[in-house]
Each structure stands twice: as structure tokens, then as C-alpha cells.
Amino acid sequence: MSDYRNRPKGNFIQEASWQDLYMLTESWKKDLEFYSLDVKFIELLVETYFVKFLINQNLDDLRELQRELLELNKQCENLLKRIKIHFTHIVDLIEDPFIYDASVFRTEHELLEEEISEFIKMLKVVRYAVFVLSKDVLGNEKPKRIWKYN
């Protein structure tokens, strides 16, 4: 559970073709676009149930959770911008393989992958914390329809 990479194991990045790296980067972009929506949904969930969360949670802890969500949102936007730039470099390398130093580019690709992996780890931690809070709060409420007939 400590590795969230979306590629074959081993020395793939150092040996893959530019087209393969392009497809891998495209996969990262799609995943990050989804995670961006995920973070926004979690932010909305925290905003919507903030007062109810206060019953079960300390205000400082909730503020810290909101700060973490804000940081995740910024980090996701930053990663998406970097991927956009990364795409242009890959396209340039496909058209002219000697335009950039391939080993430097592949190392940057690995670093970007590592940052995406760290982002996903942090998102899972925050998502778990919010879902535990939500379960506690929503578990104590009865749905209105059932309440109406009991």
C-alpha cells in the first residue's frame, strides 16, 4: 500500500519509449483530474457538515483538516500544470530526440511520478479522516423518511 505508481515495475522509465512515457503521463493527468474533483467533493462535505463535525471533533483539528484539503487542492493544481509542461517536452522529444538531455528528462519524469505518489498517499489519509468523521456524524442521524414513519 506504500506504492501508488501506475506503471510496470523495474527500470521502466529509464528504458521506455517516448510514446510509452507519453501514455503514462496521460494516465497521470486523468488520475489527477479525478483526484481534483475528489478533493473538491471532500471540501464540500467538510463545509456542509462543519457544525455537526464540531460535535465530535475539536475545532483546531477541523481547521487543520481544512488546511490540509486546501494544500491538497493547490498541490493537485500544481501537478496538473507541471504535467502540461511535461507533455510539451515529451512531444518535443518525440519530434526531435536530441532537443533535451534524455537522462535528465527521465530523471525529472521519475521525480514527478514520486510527487504524484506522495500526493495520492496524503489524499488517502485525509479522505479516510473525513470519511471517519462523516460516518460518525451521519451514522447518528436517521434518514428523514424512516423517521417520519416510525
C-alpha positions in Angstrom: 0.0 0.0 0.0 3.0 2.3 0.1 3.5 2.4 -3.7 0.9 4.1 -5.9 2.8 4.0 -9.2 0.8 3.4 -12.3 3.5 1.7 -14.5 5.3 -1.6 -14.9 7.8 -2.3 -12.2 11.5 -2.1 -12.6 13.5 0.3 -14.7 10.6 1.2 -16.9 11.1 5.0 -17.0 14.7 4.7 -18.0 14.0 2.2 -20.7 10.6 3.2 -22.1 10.0 4.8 -25.4 8.8 8.4 -25.6 5.4 7.2 -26.7 5.1 4.9 -23.6 6.1 7.8 -21.4 3.5 10.0 -23.1 0.8 7.4 -22.4 1.9 7.1 -18.8 1.8 10.9 -18.4 -1.6 10.9 -20.0 -2.7 8.4 -17.3 -1.3 10.6 -14.6 -3.2 13.6 -16.0 -6.5 11.7 -16.0 -6.0 10.4 -12.5 -5.1 13.9 -11.2 -8.2 15.4 -12.8 -10.3 12.8 -10.9 -8.4 13.5 -7.7 -9.0 17.2 -8.1 -12.8 16.5 -8.2 -12.3 14.2 -5.2 -10.6 16.9 -3.2 -13.4 19.4 -4.1 -16.1 16.9 -3.0 -14.3 16.3 0.3 -14.0 20.1 0.8 -17.8 20.4 0.2 -18.5 17.6 2.6 -16.5 19.2 5.3 -18.1 22.6 4.7 -21.6 21.1 4.6 -21.3 19.2 7.9 -18.8 21.5 9.6 -21.1 22.3 12.5 -22.0 18.6 13.0 -18.4 17.7 12.8 -17.7 20.1 15.7 -19.8 18.0 18.0 -17.4 15.0 17.5 -14.2 16.8 16.8 -12.0 19.7 18.1 -12.2 23.0 16.2 -8.4 23.1 15.8 -8.5 19.6 14.3 -11.2 20.6 11.8 -9.2 23.7 10.9 -6.1 21.6 10.3 -8.2 19.3 8.1 -9.4 22.2 6.1 -5.8 23.5 5.7 -4.7 20.0 4.5 -7.6 20.0 2.0 -6.5 23.4 0.7 -2.9 22.3 0.4 -4.0 19.1 -1.5 -6.1 21.3 -3.8 -3.1 23.6 -4.5 -0.7 20.6 -4.9 -3.1 18.9 -7.4 -3.3 22.1 -9.5 0.4 22.5 -9.4 0.9 18.9 -10.5 -1.6 19.3 -13.4 0.3 22.4 -14.5 3.6 20.5 -14.4 2.2 17.6 -16.3 1.0 20.0 -19.0 4.6 21.3 -19.4 5.9 17.8 -19.2 3.6 16.9 -22.2 5.2 19.6 -24.3 8.6 18.3 -23.5 7.7 14.7 -24.4 6.2 15.9 -27.7 9.4 17.8 -28.4 11.4 14.7 -27.7 9.2 12.6 -29.9 9.8 15.1 -32.8 13.5 15.7 -32.1 15.1 13.2 -29.7 18.2 15.4 -29.2 16.4 18.6 -28.1 16.8 17.7 -24.4 19.1 15.5 -22.4 17.2 12.2 -22.3 18.6 11.1 -19.0 17.8 14.4 -17.3 14.3 14.3 -18.7 13.8 10.7 -17.5 15.0 11.7 -14.0 12.6 14.6 -13.9 9.9 12.1 -15.0 10.7 9.9 -12.1 10.6 12.9 -9.7 7.2 13.9 -11.0 6.0 10.4 -10.5 7.3 10.4 -6.9 5.5 13.7 -6.2 2.2 12.3 -7.6 2.6 9.2 -5.5 3.1 11.3 -2.4 0.1 13.4 -3.3 -2.0 10.3 -3.6 -0.8 9.0 -0.2 -1.7 12.2 1.5 -5.1 12.4 -0.2 -5.9 8.9 1.1 -5.0 9.9 4.6 -7.2 13.0 4.5 -10.0 11.2 2.7 -10.0 8.5 5.4 -10.1 11.1 8.2 -13.1 12.9 6.6 -15.0 9.6 6.0 -14.5 8.5 9.6 -15.9 11.8 10.8 -18.8 11.6 8.3 -19.6 8.1 9.3 -19.8 9.1 13.0 -22.0 12.2 12.2 -24.2 10.6 9.6 -24.5 7.3 11.5 -26.2 9.1 14.3 -28.8 10.6 12.0 -31.8 8.6 10.9 -33.0 9.2 7.3 -35.9 11.6 7.3 -38.3 9.2 5.5 -37.7 6.4 8.0 -38.0 8.8 10.9 -41.3 10.0 9.5 -42.9 6.5 9.6 -41.5 5.3 12.9 
